[in-house]
């Protein structure tokens, strides 16, 4: 068998480049949860090897807990190139504990925080395919129209979809719109968390002709 080593090296290089391109992305590279590690539940998530435990499920489902801490918890669970099922676990937990009969029942009755959390979990589970996560994020923002955290998570998920299809400038605008949106009245994320997000997202500005 004749092996063309130059061609093999090119294929291996392109494969490596592809993996790193996806690993360096809005969902995987905005580690804003580290700004909240002083909160015990977030610190536990950071050390859980990506596993959404029962105490974490209970925290996410408790309405009085702040949405920014819930999202920091999810952020610290991390992502996996092999995929995870934390979104499904949270969906099943909500369905079982509240006796929801269908996905529509859940979407109608859950509050915006819970639905945005579901959206983010789904995106972190599989950032190669985020169309379902976007749909959940849209519902979450509809129910939480003035909340910065809800809008920025929707922006990150939308940016991931645009990155996946090569629309680089739109990646930038996906979160920049949130930064400049007068309709977002309540900024609940910490300054450190916001800085972490935009330190990465602003890299894509150079892709725009502005």
C-alpha positions in Angstrom: 0.0 0.0 0.0 1.4 3.4 -1.0 0.8 6.1 1.5 1.0 9.7 0.6 2.3 11.2 3.8 2.0 14.8 2.7 -1.7 14.3 2.0 -2.1 12.5 5.3 -0.5 15.3 7.2 -2.8 17.8 5.5 -5.9 15.8 6.4 -4.7 15.5 10.0 -3.9 19.2 10.2 -7.4 20.2 8.8 -9.0 17.9 11.3 -7.1 19.4 14.2 -7.9 22.9 13.0 -11.6 22.0 12.7 -11.7 20.7 16.3 -10.0 23.7 17.7 -12.2 26.1 15.7 -15.3 24.6 17.4 -13.6 24.3 20.8 -12.9 28.1 20.5 -16.4 29.4 20.3 -19.1 31.5 22.0 -20.5 28.6 24.0 -17.1 27.0 25.0 -14.9 30.1 25.5 -17.0 32.4 27.6 -16.2 31.1 31.0 -18.1 33.8 33.0 -19.1 31.4 35.7 -15.7 31.7 37.3 -16.7 35.2 38.4 -19.2 33.5 40.7 -17.0 30.8 42.3 -17.5 32.3 45.7 -21.0 30.9 45.6 -20.9 27.3 46.9 -23.3 25.8 44.3 -21.2 27.3 41.5 -18.0 26.0 43.0 -19.5 22.5 43.3 -20.5 22.6 39.7 -17.0 23.5 38.7 -15.8 20.3 40.5 -18.6 17.9 39.4 -17.0 16.7 36.1 -19.9 18.1 34.2 -22.5 16.1 36.1 -25.7 17.9 37.1 -26.4 16.6 40.5 -29.8 16.5 42.4 -28.9 19.5 44.6 -28.0 21.5 41.5 -31.3 20.5 39.8 -33.1 21.6 43.0 -31.2 24.9 42.9 -32.1 25.5 39.2 -35.8 24.8 39.9 -36.1 27.1 42.9 -37.7 30.3 41.7 -36.2 32.5 44.3 -32.6 31.7 43.3 -31.0 34.4 41.1 -30.9 33.6 37.4 -27.3 34.8 37.1 -26.2 32.2 39.7 -28.1 29.5 37.9 -26.4 30.4 34.6 -23.0 30.6 36.3 -23.7 27.1 37.7 -24.5 25.8 34.2 -21.4 27.5 32.8 -19.2 25.8 35.3 -20.6 22.4 34.4 -18.8 23.0 31.1 -19.2 21.4 27.7 -18.0 18.2 26.1 -17.1 17.5 22.5 -18.8 14.0 23.0 -22.0 15.6 24.2 -23.8 15.5 27.6 -27.5 15.1 28.7 -27.9 17.7 31.4 -30.6 19.5 29.4 -32.6 16.3 29.2 -32.0 15.7 32.9 -33.3 19.1 33.9 -36.3 18.8 31.5 -37.2 15.4 33.0 -36.8 16.7 36.5 -39.1 19.6 35.9 -41.6 17.4 34.1 -41.6 14.8 36.9 -41.7 17.1 39.9 -44.4 19.3 38.5 -46.5 16.7 36.6 -46.1 18.4 33.2 -47.8 16.4 30.5 -45.8 17.6 27.5 -43.1 20.0 26.3 -45.8 22.5 25.5 -47.1 22.2 29.1 -43.6 22.9 30.4 -43.0 25.9 28.2 -46.3 27.4 29.1 -45.9 27.0 32.9 -42.2 27.4 33.6 -40.9 30.9 34.3 -38.3 32.6 32.1 -35.4 31.8 34.3 -36.1 28.1 34.1 -36.5 28.1 30.3 -33.4 30.1 29.7 -31.5 27.7 32.0 -32.8 24.8 29.9 -31.7 26.5 26.7 -28.2 27.0 28.1 -28.0 23.4 29.3 -29.0 22.2 25.8 -26.4 24.4 24.2 -23.7 23.3 26.5 -24.6 19.7 26.0 -24.2 19.9 22.2 -22.8 23.1 20.8 -22.7 21.6 17.3 -26.5 21.7 17.1 -28.2 24.5 19.0 -31.4 25.1 17.0 -33.5 23.6 19.9 -31.6 25.6 22.4 -32.4 28.8 20.5 -36.1 28.1 20.5 -36.0 27.6 24.3 -34.0 30.8 24.7 -36.5 32.8 22.6 -39.3 31.7 24.9 -37.2 32.5 28.0 -36.5 36.0 26.8 -40.2 36.5 25.9 -41.0 35.7 29.5 -38.0 37.7 30.9 -38.0 40.7 28.4 -36.0 43.1 30.5 -33.4 40.7 32.0 -29.8 41.0 30.8 -28.8 37.5 31.7 -31.6 36.0 29.6 -30.7 38.2 26.6 -27.0 37.5 26.8 -27.4 33.8 27.0 -29.8 33.9 24.0 -27.1 36.0 22.3 -24.3 33.5 23.0 -26.5 30.6 21.7 -27.4 32.6 18.6 -23.7 33.5 18.1 -22.8 29.8 18.3 -25.3 28.9 15.5 -23.9 31.7 13.3 -20.3 30.5 14.0 -21.3 26.9 13.0 -22.5 28.2 9.6 -19.6 30.6 9.1 -21.4 34.0 9.5 -18.5 35.5 11.5 -19.7 39.1 11.7 -23.1 38.1 12.9 -21.3 36.2 15.7 -20.1 39.6 17.0 -23.4 41.4 16.6 -25.3 38.6 18.4 -24.1 39.8 21.8 -23.2 43.4 20.9 -26.9 44.0 20.3 -27.5 43.0 23.9 -24.8 45.4 25.1 -26.5 48.3 23.3 -30.1 47.3 23.7 -32.1 50.0 25.6 -34.9 47.5 26.2 -32.6 45.4 28.5 -33.4 47.3 31.7 -32.0 45.1 34.5 -28.3 44.2 34.3 -27.8 41.4 36.8 -24.6 39.9 35.7 -21.5 41.1 37.5 -19.1 43.4 35.7 -16.4 40.7 35.9 -18.7 38.2 34.2 -19.7 40.7 31.5 -16.0 41.5 30.9 -15.2 37.8 30.5 -18.0 37.4 27.9 -17.0 40.4 25.8 -13.3 39.8 26.1 -13.9 36.8 23.9 -16.9 38.0 21.8 -15.2 41.3 20.7 -12.6 39.2 18.9 -15.2 38.8 16.1 -15.6 42.5 15.5 -12.7 42.4 13.1 -14.9 40.2 10.8 -17.3 43.1 10.3 -16.7 45.9 7.8 -17.4 48.7 10.2 
